[in-house]
């Protein structure tokens, strides 16, 4: 999965939303009803990317809540969650985002990363 962002926060937000889109088969939607901090939140950008995507996937499959927004900084991150609509099921089961060949880089003024997803 390829993601871009003007900065780290936008890159992480786009990675979470892209993972939700792939898992659901459509862009995530709904009104957030709950906020969930991502703990722990440390390490380099690659670690924070993997952590945010994996936390959003875990919540989707175990609690049936969709990450519709991710607010991240170097100090912490919070997922804004909306309930998965009644009767809806994910289109794809993504086991995890991995560190395989993950090297976020700045290119042409924007950050980019290619995350390998284990399906």
mmCIF file of the C-alpha atoms, coordinates in Angstrom:
data_MODEL
# 
_entry.id   MODEL 
# 
loop_
_atom_site.group_PDB 
_atom_site.id 
_atom_site.type_symbol 
_atom_site.label_atom_id 
_atom_site.label_alt_id 
_atom_site.label_comp_id 
_atom_site.label_asym_id 
_atom_site.label_entity_id 
_atom_site.label_seq_id 
_atom_site.pdbx_PDB_ins_code 
_atom_site.Cartn_x 
_atom_site.Cartn_y 
_atom_site.Cartn_z 
_atom_site.occupancy 
_atom_site.B_iso_or_equiv 
_atom_site.pdbx_formal_charge 
_atom_site.auth_seq_id 
_atom_site.auth_comp_id 
_atom_site.auth_asym_id 
_atom_site.auth_atom_id 
_atom_site.pdbx_PDB_model_num 
ATOM 1   C CA . UNK A 1 1   ? 0.000   0.000   0.000  1.00 0.00 ? 1   UNK A CA 1 
ATOM 2   C CA . UNK A 1 2   ? 1.543   3.306   -1.075 1.00 0.00 ? 2   UNK A CA 1 
ATOM 3   C CA . UNK A 1 3   ? 0.754   6.418   0.985  1.00 0.00 ? 3   UNK A CA 1 
ATOM 4   C CA . UNK A 1 4   ? 1.837   10.054  0.837  1.00 0.00 ? 4   UNK A CA 1 
ATOM 5   C CA . UNK A 1 5   ? 1.603   13.088  3.084  1.00 0.00 ? 5   UNK A CA 1 
ATOM 6   C CA . UNK A 1 6   ? 2.987   16.589  3.417  1.00 0.00 ? 6   UNK A CA 1 
ATOM 7   C CA . UNK A 1 7   ? 4.245   15.696  6.900  1.00 0.00 ? 7   UNK A CA 1 
ATOM 8   C CA . UNK A 1 8   ? 4.309   12.811  9.376  1.00 0.00 ? 8   UNK A CA 1 
ATOM 9   C CA . UNK A 1 9   ? 0.807   13.471  10.707 1.00 0.00 ? 9   UNK A CA 1 
ATOM 10  C CA . UNK A 1 10  ? -0.735  13.459  7.227  1.00 0.00 ? 10  UNK A CA 1 
ATOM 11  C CA . UNK A 1 11  ? 1.246   10.364  6.199  1.00 0.00 ? 11  UNK A CA 1 
ATOM 12  C CA . UNK A 1 12  ? 0.028   8.421   9.244  1.00 0.00 ? 12  UNK A CA 1 
ATOM 13  C CA . UNK A 1 13  ? -3.562  9.659   8.772  1.00 0.00 ? 13  UNK A CA 1 
ATOM 14  C CA . UNK A 1 14  ? -3.509  8.617   5.110  1.00 0.00 ? 14  UNK A CA 1 
ATOM 15  C CA . UNK A 1 15  ? -2.070  5.193   5.982  1.00 0.00 ? 15  UNK A CA 1 
ATOM 16  C CA . UNK A 1 16  ? -4.851  4.510   8.498  1.00 0.00 ? 16  UNK A CA 1 
ATOM 17  C CA . UNK A 1 17  ? -7.572  5.656   6.086  1.00 0.00 ? 17  UNK A CA 1 
ATOM 18  C CA . UNK A 1 18  ? -6.072  3.638   3.216  1.00 0.00 ? 18  UNK A CA 1 
ATOM 19  C CA . UNK A 1 19  ? -5.974  0.484   5.348  1.00 0.00 ? 19  UNK A CA 1 
ATOM 20  C CA . UNK A 1 20  ? -9.611  1.040   6.364  1.00 0.00 ? 20  UNK A CA 1 
ATOM 21  C CA . UNK A 1 21  ? -10.571 1.556   2.702  1.00 0.00 ? 21  UNK A CA 1 
ATOM 22  C CA . UNK A 1 22  ? -8.885  -1.687  1.667  1.00 0.00 ? 22  UNK A CA 1 
ATOM 23  C CA . UNK A 1 23  ? -10.411 -3.670  4.533  1.00 0.00 ? 23  UNK A CA 1 
ATOM 24  C CA . UNK A 1 24  ? -13.907 -2.272  3.979  1.00 0.00 ? 24  UNK A CA 1 
ATOM 25  C CA . UNK A 1 25  ? -13.856 -2.183  0.181  1.00 0.00 ? 25  UNK A CA 1 
ATOM 26  C CA . UNK A 1 26  ? -14.833 1.515   0.313  1.00 0.00 ? 26  UNK A CA 1 
ATOM 27  C CA . UNK A 1 27  ? -13.718 4.722   1.989  1.00 0.00 ? 27  UNK A CA 1 
ATOM 28  C CA . UNK A 1 28  ? -14.469 4.714   5.722  1.00 0.00 ? 28  UNK A CA 1 
ATOM 29  C CA . UNK A 1 29  ? -17.370 6.873   6.809  1.00 0.00 ? 29  UNK A CA 1 
ATOM 30  C CA . UNK A 1 30  ? -19.615 7.556   9.713  1.00 0.00 ? 30  UNK A CA 1 
ATOM 31  C CA . UNK A 1 31  ? -19.703 9.960   12.589 1.00 0.00 ? 31  UNK A CA 1 
ATOM 32  C CA . UNK A 1 32  ? -17.066 9.299   15.252 1.00 0.00 ? 32  UNK A CA 1 
ATOM 33  C CA . UNK A 1 33  ? -18.564 8.278   18.582 1.00 0.00 ? 33  UNK A CA 1 
ATOM 34  C CA . UNK A 1 34  ? -15.395 7.412   20.468 1.00 0.00 ? 34  UNK A CA 1 
ATOM 35  C CA . UNK A 1 35  ? -11.734 8.397   20.656 1.00 0.00 ? 35  UNK A CA 1 
ATOM 36  C CA . UNK A 1 36  ? -9.070  5.785   21.303 1.00 0.00 ? 36  UNK A CA 1 
ATOM 37  C CA . UNK A 1 37  ? -5.459  6.728   22.092 1.00 0.00 ? 37  UNK A CA 1 
ATOM 38  C CA . UNK A 1 38  ? -2.754  4.611   20.491 1.00 0.00 ? 38  UNK A CA 1 
ATOM 39  C CA . UNK A 1 39  ? -0.446  3.447   23.283 1.00 0.00 ? 39  UNK A CA 1 
ATOM 40  C CA . UNK A 1 40  ? 2.470   3.105   23.351 1.00 0.00 ? 40  UNK A CA 1 
ATOM 41  C CA . UNK A 1 41  ? 3.482   5.793   20.858 1.00 0.00 ? 41  UNK A CA 1 
ATOM 42  C CA . UNK A 1 42  ? 7.219   5.960   20.389 1.00 0.00 ? 42  UNK A CA 1 
ATOM 43  C CA . UNK A 1 43  ? 9.986   5.112   18.021 1.00 0.00 ? 43  UNK A CA 1 
ATOM 44  C CA . UNK A 1 44  ? 10.683  6.276   14.530 1.00 0.00 ? 44  UNK A CA 1 
ATOM 45  C CA . UNK A 1 45  ? 8.192   7.135   11.802 1.00 0.00 ? 45  UNK A CA 1 
ATOM 46  C CA . UNK A 1 46  ? 8.133   3.568   10.447 1.00 0.00 ? 46  UNK A CA 1 
ATOM 47  C CA . UNK A 1 47  ? 7.204   2.231   13.890 1.00 0.00 ? 47  UNK A CA 1 
ATOM 48  C CA . UNK A 1 48  ? 4.466   4.808   14.322 1.00 0.00 ? 48  UNK A CA 1 
ATOM 49  C CA . UNK A 1 49  ? 3.039   4.023   10.854 1.00 0.00 ? 49  UNK A CA 1 
ATOM 50  C CA . UNK A 1 50  ? 2.872   0.289   11.564 1.00 0.00 ? 50  UNK A CA 1 
ATOM 51  C CA . UNK A 1 51  ? 1.465   0.858   15.062 1.00 0.00 ? 51  UNK A CA 1 
ATOM 52  C CA . UNK A 1 52  ? -1.322  3.181   13.870 1.00 0.00 ? 52  UNK A CA 1 
ATOM 53  C CA . UNK A 1 53  ? -2.406  0.925   11.001 1.00 0.00 ? 53  UNK A CA 1 
ATOM 54  C CA . UNK A 1 54  ? -2.297  -2.229  13.121 1.00 0.00 ? 54  UNK A CA 1 
ATOM 55  C CA . UNK A 1 55  ? -4.260  -0.622  15.960 1.00 0.00 ? 55  UNK A CA 1 
ATOM 56  C CA . UNK A 1 56  ? -6.968  0.554   13.544 1.00 0.00 ? 56  UNK A CA 1 
ATOM 57  C CA . UNK A 1 57  ? -7.196  -2.941  12.001 1.00 0.00 ? 57  UNK A CA 1 
ATOM 58  C CA . UNK A 1 58  ? -7.373  -4.604  15.426 1.00 0.00 ? 58  UNK A CA 1 
ATOM 59  C CA . UNK A 1 59  ? -10.239 -2.330  16.479 1.00 0.00 ? 59  UNK A CA 1 
ATOM 60  C CA . UNK A 1 60  ? -12.077 -2.931  13.190 1.00 0.00 ? 60  UNK A CA 1 
ATOM 61  C CA . UNK A 1 61  ? -11.990 -6.719  13.455 1.00 0.00 ? 61  UNK A CA 1 
ATOM 62  C CA . UNK A 1 62  ? -12.436 -7.110  17.225 1.00 0.00 ? 62  UNK A CA 1 
ATOM 63  C CA . UNK A 1 63  ? -14.693 -4.201  18.192 1.00 0.00 ? 63  UNK A CA 1 
ATOM 64  C CA . UNK A 1 64  ? -16.426 -3.522  14.847 1.00 0.00 ? 64  UNK A CA 1 
ATOM 65  C CA . UNK A 1 65  ? -15.417 0.128   14.916 1.00 0.00 ? 65  UNK A CA 1 
ATOM 66  C CA . UNK A 1 66  ? -14.001 1.994   11.915 1.00 0.00 ? 66  UNK A CA 1 
ATOM 67  C CA . UNK A 1 67  ? -11.177 4.518   12.195 1.00 0.00 ? 67  UNK A CA 1 
ATOM 68  C CA . UNK A 1 68  ? -12.523 7.564   10.356 1.00 0.00 ? 68  UNK A CA 1 
ATOM 69  C CA . UNK A 1 69  ? -9.749  9.909   11.480 1.00 0.00 ? 69  UNK A CA 1 
ATOM 70  C CA . UNK A 1 70  ? -6.299  9.687   13.028 1.00 0.00 ? 70  UNK A CA 1 
ATOM 71  C CA . UNK A 1 71  ? -4.721  12.655  14.774 1.00 0.00 ? 71  UNK A CA 1 
ATOM 72  C CA . UNK A 1 72  ? -1.017  12.025  15.272 1.00 0.00 ? 72  UNK A CA 1 
ATOM 73  C CA . UNK A 1 73  ? 2.045   13.906  16.428 1.00 0.00 ? 73  UNK A CA 1 
ATOM 74  C CA . UNK A 1 74  ? 5.407   12.861  17.803 1.00 0.00 ? 74  UNK A CA 1 
ATOM 75  C CA . UNK A 1 75  ? 3.913   12.911  21.323 1.00 0.00 ? 75  UNK A CA 1 
ATOM 76  C CA . UNK A 1 76  ? 0.893   10.705  20.683 1.00 0.00 ? 76  UNK A CA 1 
ATOM 77  C CA . UNK A 1 77  ? -1.953  9.638   18.447 1.00 0.00 ? 77  UNK A CA 1 
ATOM 78  C CA . UNK A 1 78  ? -5.704  9.214   18.742 1.00 0.00 ? 78  UNK A CA 1 
ATOM 79  C CA . UNK A 1 79  ? -8.113  7.320   16.498 1.00 0.00 ? 79  UNK A CA 1 
ATOM 80  C CA . UNK A 1 80  ? -11.621 8.717   15.996 1.00 0.00 ? 80  UNK A CA 1 
ATOM 81  C CA . UNK A 1 81  ? -13.902 5.676   15.719 1.00 0.00 ? 81  UNK A CA 1 
ATOM 82  C CA . UNK A 1 82  ? -17.366 5.156   14.250 1.00 0.00 ? 82  UNK A CA 1 
ATOM 83  C CA . UNK A 1 83  ? -19.436 1.987   14.633 1.00 0.00 ? 83  UNK A CA 1 
ATOM 84  C CA . UNK A 1 84  ? -19.414 -0.415  11.704 1.00 0.00 ? 84  UNK A CA 1 
ATOM 85  C CA . UNK A 1 85  ? -22.990 -0.288  10.342 1.00 0.00 ? 85  UNK A CA 1 
ATOM 86  C CA . UNK A 1 86  ? -25.261 -3.154  11.383 1.00 0.00 ? 86  UNK A CA 1 
ATOM 87  C CA . UNK A 1 87  ? -24.933 -6.098  9.036  1.00 0.00 ? 87  UNK A CA 1 
ATOM 88  C CA . UNK A 1 88  ? -21.779 -4.716  7.399  1.00 0.00 ? 88  UNK A CA 1 
ATOM 89  C CA . UNK A 1 89  ? -18.754 -6.949  7.168  1.00 0.00 ? 89  UNK A CA 1 
ATOM 90  C CA . UNK A 1 90  ? -15.222 -6.106  6.080  1.00 0.00 ? 90  UNK A CA 1 
ATOM 91  C CA . UNK A 1 91  ? -14.476 -7.021  2.464  1.00 0.00 ? 91  UNK A CA 1 
ATOM 92  C CA . UNK A 1 92  ? -10.904 -8.110  3.205  1.00 0.00 ? 92  UNK A CA 1 
ATOM 93  C CA . UNK A 1 93  ? -9.130  -9.439  6.269  1.00 0.00 ? 93  UNK A CA 1 
ATOM 94  C CA . UNK A 1 94  ? -5.787  -7.714  6.672  1.00 0.00 ? 94  UNK A CA 1 
ATOM 95  C CA . UNK A 1 95  ? -3.762  -9.432  9.360  1.00 0.00 ? 95  UNK A CA 1 
ATOM 96  C CA . UNK A 1 96  ? -1.192  -6.685  9.826  1.00 0.00 ? 96  UNK A CA 1 
ATOM 97  C CA . UNK A 1 97  ? 0.973   -3.963  8.386  1.00 0.00 ? 97  UNK A CA 1 
ATOM 98  C CA . UNK A 1 98  ? 4.584   -5.117  8.412  1.00 0.00 ? 98  UNK A CA 1 
ATOM 99  C CA . UNK A 1 99  ? 8.019   -3.559  8.574  1.00 0.00 ? 99  UNK A CA 1 
ATOM 100 C CA . UNK A 1 100 ? 9.094   -5.418  5.421  1.00 0.00 ? 100 UNK A CA 1 
ATOM 101 C CA . UNK A 1 101 ? 11.149  -3.002  3.307  1.00 0.00 ? 101 UNK A CA 1 
ATOM 102 C CA . UNK A 1 102 ? 9.456   -0.024  5.010  1.00 0.00 ? 102 UNK A CA 1 
ATOM 103 C CA . UNK A 1 103 ? 11.545  3.103   4.498  1.00 0.00 ? 103 UNK A CA 1 
ATOM 104 C CA . UNK A 1 104 ? 9.489   6.321   4.675  1.00 0.00 ? 104 UNK A CA 1 
ATOM 105 C CA . UNK A 1 105 ? 11.247  8.963   2.574  1.00 0.00 ? 105 UNK A CA 1 
ATOM 106 C CA . UNK A 1 106 ? 10.771  12.545  1.576  1.00 0.00 ? 106 UNK A CA 1 
ATOM 107 C CA . UNK A 1 107 ? 10.481  12.921  -2.191 1.00 0.00 ? 107 UNK A CA 1 
ATOM 108 C CA . UNK A 1 108 ? 9.560   16.039  -4.121 1.00 0.00 ? 108 UNK A CA 1 
ATOM 109 C CA . UNK A 1 109 ? 8.705   17.783  -0.852 1.00 0.00 ? 109 UNK A CA 1 
ATOM 110 C CA . UNK A 1 110 ? 6.314   15.082  0.402  1.00 0.00 ? 110 UNK A CA 1 
ATOM 111 C CA . UNK A 1 111 ? 6.733   12.019  2.568  1.00 0.00 ? 111 UNK A CA 1 
ATOM 112 C CA . UNK A 1 112 ? 5.968   8.668   1.017  1.00 0.00 ? 112 UNK A CA 1 
ATOM 113 C CA . UNK A 1 113 ? 5.949   5.132   2.293  1.00 0.00 ? 113 UNK A CA 1 
ATOM 114 C CA . UNK A 1 114 ? 5.082   1.737   0.929  1.00 0.00 ? 114 UNK A CA 1 
ATOM 115 C CA . UNK A 1 115 ? 3.607   -0.522  3.592  1.00 0.00 ? 115 UNK A CA 1 
ATOM 116 C CA . UNK A 1 116 ? 3.427   -4.256  3.046  1.00 0.00 ? 116 UNK A CA 1 
ATOM 117 C CA . UNK A 1 117 ? 0.137   -5.676  4.324  1.00 0.00 ? 117 UNK A CA 1 
ATOM 118 C CA . UNK A 1 118 ? -0.205  -9.298  5.380  1.00 0.00 ? 118 UNK A CA 1 
ATOM 119 C CA . UNK A 1 119 ? -3.588  -10.536 4.127  1.00 0.00 ? 119 UNK A CA 1 
# 
